Amino acid sequence: MQRIAIIDYGMGNLRSVAKAVEKVAPDDEVLVTASADVIASADRVVCPGQGAAADCMAALRNAHLVEPIKAAITTRPFLGICMGLEVLLTHSDENGGVDCLDLISGTVKRFNNPLIDADGVRLKVPHLGWSPVAQSADHALWKGIANNTRFYFAHSYFCELESSDVIVGTCDYGHQFTVAVGSGTCFACQFHPEKSAGDGLQLLSNFVSWRA
Amino acid sequence: MGLAKRIIPCLDVDAGRVVKGVQFLDIRDAGDPVSVARGYNEAGADEITFLDITASSDNRDTMLHVVEQVASEVFIPLTVGGGIREVDDVRRLLNAGADKVSINTAAVHNPELVQLASDKVGSQCIVVAIDAKAVNAADESPRWEIFTHGGRKPTGLDAVEWAQKMAHLGAGELLLTSMDRDGTKIGFDLGVTKAISDAVEIPVIASGGVGNLQHLSDGVLKGGADAVLAASIFHFGEYTITEAKEFMQQQGIEVRL
């Protein structure tokens, strides 16, 4: 039995993430926690989150979770979801500009308004619903998931990375952008595997058995 | 390939039970929200919407239990509407496992609720439900107003202006129901759907009046909707979700199959 910590910093719907992880890891201990000790002793760590970037960063700092996250991300399998990806970057343009954790070099930017695609069609923001994810590099978490499988997205901001070395998944919505990052023991995605039906559960199942 | 247009079955829930019946697939208990949600997930629904029509506030906690149970077993987005009056109602539903909450009458009485709620939990969790009715005379250009109380009570609010205001206050999505068409099975009111979809940056879910698969396609192709919501055509097994998606795909609409 392994321990899987789901970081609770008071932002967003953790229940869905916890239930989905429990579903794919029925014999493991799944802990929704704000405790640095629990995170430090967990075998795997999931960082979900939704809401505004400034609130999320403030919540992480107030809960003294910045250092535990930095420690966890390089030492054991770490999964960031949605805001849990965005906070890993250097900076977010949301809320007038917020410095993030700078564990991955890049900026979080808002979709243009209006957002116009290559055919001149206006696209709605937030990017809400099921879009195909192109697997731009192999990764253990893509096992059993076909290239261009649709995952569920709900976001108005997207990640622009400085280096393409860690990009493992992209999506096209108005323009191409990074939706999955794989770097050492860290995998982080813009989409919501916990809401992406069978393929999302497959990704979570890959995570809980990942030998990073 | 790009973003798929969504098909969303909508279920009325009263005191913790699905009402009006669901007769499709081989669900053992058509009144059990978990069974019904699981059935629609397996049938390929892109999202599920639960509308809590419980009249008594005593039964509100029952809905929280329903949401908890569904969120423990069904891993597609879940929207819950009905009876939301304050930010705490929003938080309770999200904590129970809802992904989005739909605010209707409370937004009319207290538009700031939309702003407070979206500031607190993020726009992507806040759906504003708009019940609109055509109010222009036959020889006038089309105009729609917001109605409450199941379409009985006019508010004097222009539907397109209201939609823009809700988007501005932080709604992440609009659920637009034509009260003229609801239950008629003659198709969406494409005029109001197009007018509102063109007027806002956020996605619009079309609702009210679906009677066949062409209506679903029309909502997207003519109404500009990003998602289509229907109840009876799916619940009573007239069409499956897959049939609806295949039909839409044949008409050039991108769907998740």
Interface residues (C-beta under 8 A of the other chain):
Chain A: G12 N13 R15 S16 K19 A20 K23 Q50 G51 A52 N113 P114 D117 L123 K124 V125 P126 H127 L128 G129 W130 S131 P132 N148 R150 Y152 F153 A154 H155 S156 D172 Y173 E194 K195 S196 A197 G200 L201
Chain B: M1 G2 L3 A4 K5 R6 N41 D46 E68 A71 S72 E73 F75 I76 P77 L94 N95 A96 G97 A98 D99 D119 K120 V121 G122 S123 Q124 C125 G172 E173 E201 I202 P203 V204 D226 A227 R256
